[in-house]
């Protein structure tokens, strides 16, 4: 005999945790852009200069970063994921 117990409280706690951590942005509006900008700046050291639309050479291919400062780069999703990439590209980026 099996008893079915409904445990749905109407709250997706996985999504709630993401929203509180500001890691999940939807919709992609001005508030999302502002949050991403804030996150980018929080990773930079003080008084760090930031370059915009910077071409970085990774495995002899140019990847355009939206912003670059010190060892921090901000890329558009398509720039990283829509094109000929290998694991070596991502390993090099992680260095």
C-alpha positions as CSV (number, residue, x, y, z in Angstrom):
1,X,0.0,0.0,0.0
2,X,1.4,3.4,-1.0
3,X,0.2,6.7,0.4
4,X,0.8,9.8,-1.7
5,X,1.8,12.9,0.4
6,X,1.7,16.3,-1.3
7,X,4.7,18.4,-0.1
8,X,4.3,21.2,-2.6
9,X,4.1,24.5,-0.6
10,X,4.0,26.6,-3.7
11,X,7.5,27.9,-3.1
12,X,10.4,26.6,-5.2
13,X,13.2,27.0,-2.7
14,X,15.9,26.3,-5.3
15,X,14.8,29.3,-7.2
16,X,14.5,31.4,-4.0
17,X,18.1,30.7,-3.1
18,X,19.2,31.8,-6.6
19,X,17.2,35.0,-6.4
20,X,18.6,35.9,-3.0
21,X,22.2,35.2,-4.3
22,X,21.5,37.4,-7.3
23,X,22.9,34.7,-9.6
24,X,19.7,34.2,-11.6
25,X,18.5,37.3,-13.6
26,X,15.1,37.4,-15.2
27,X,13.9,39.3,-17.1
28,X,17.0,40.7,-18.7
29,X,16.2,44.3,-18.1
30,X,17.9,47.3,-16.7
31,X,17.8,45.9,-13.1
32,X,19.5,42.7,-14.3
33,X,22.2,44.8,-16.1
34,X,22.8,46.9,-13.0
35,X,23.1,43.7,-10.8
36,X,25.6,42.2,-13.3
37,X,27.6,45.5,-13.3
38,X,27.7,45.5,-9.5
39,X,28.9,41.9,-9.4
40,X,31.6,42.6,-12.0
41,X,32.8,45.6,-10.0
42,X,32.8,43.6,-6.7
43,X,35.4,41.2,-8.2
44,X,37.8,44.0,-9.2
45,X,40.6,45.3,-6.9
46,X,40.4,49.0,-5.8
47,X,41.4,51.6,-8.4
48,X,41.4,49.1,-11.2
49,X,41.1,50.5,-14.7
50,X,38.4,48.8,-16.9
51,X,38.6,48.4,-20.7
52,X,35.4,47.9,-22.7
53,X,35.0,45.7,-25.8
54,X,38.5,44.3,-25.3
55,X,39.7,41.6,-27.7
56,X,41.5,38.8,-25.8
57,X,43.6,36.3,-27.7
58,X,42.7,32.8,-26.5
59,X,44.3,29.8,-28.3
60,X,45.0,32.1,-31.3
61,X,41.4,33.2,-31.6
62,X,40.0,36.6,-30.5
63,X,37.3,36.6,-27.9
64,X,35.7,40.0,-27.2
65,X,35.1,40.7,-23.6
66,X,32.4,43.2,-22.7
67,X,34.7,44.5,-19.9
68,X,38.1,43.6,-18.6
69,X,39.8,44.7,-15.5
70,X,42.9,43.1,-13.9
71,X,42.2,39.3,-14.0
72,X,38.4,39.7,-14.4
73,X,36.6,39.6,-17.7
74,X,32.9,39.9,-18.5
75,X,31.7,38.1,-21.6
76,X,28.4,37.9,-23.4
77,X,27.1,34.3,-23.4
78,X,27.2,34.1,-27.2
79,X,30.9,35.1,-27.3
80,X,31.8,32.2,-25.0
81,X,29.4,29.5,-26.2
82,X,28.4,30.2,-29.8
83,X,31.4,29.4,-31.9
84,X,34.3,27.0,-32.4
85,X,35.6,26.4,-28.9
86,X,37.5,23.6,-27.3
87,X,38.1,22.7,-23.7
88,X,41.5,24.4,-24.1
89,X,39.9,27.8,-24.6
90,X,38.0,27.5,-21.3
91,X,41.1,26.2,-19.5
92,X,43.1,29.2,-20.8
93,X,40.4,31.6,-19.7
94,X,40.5,30.1,-16.3
95,X,44.2,30.8,-15.8
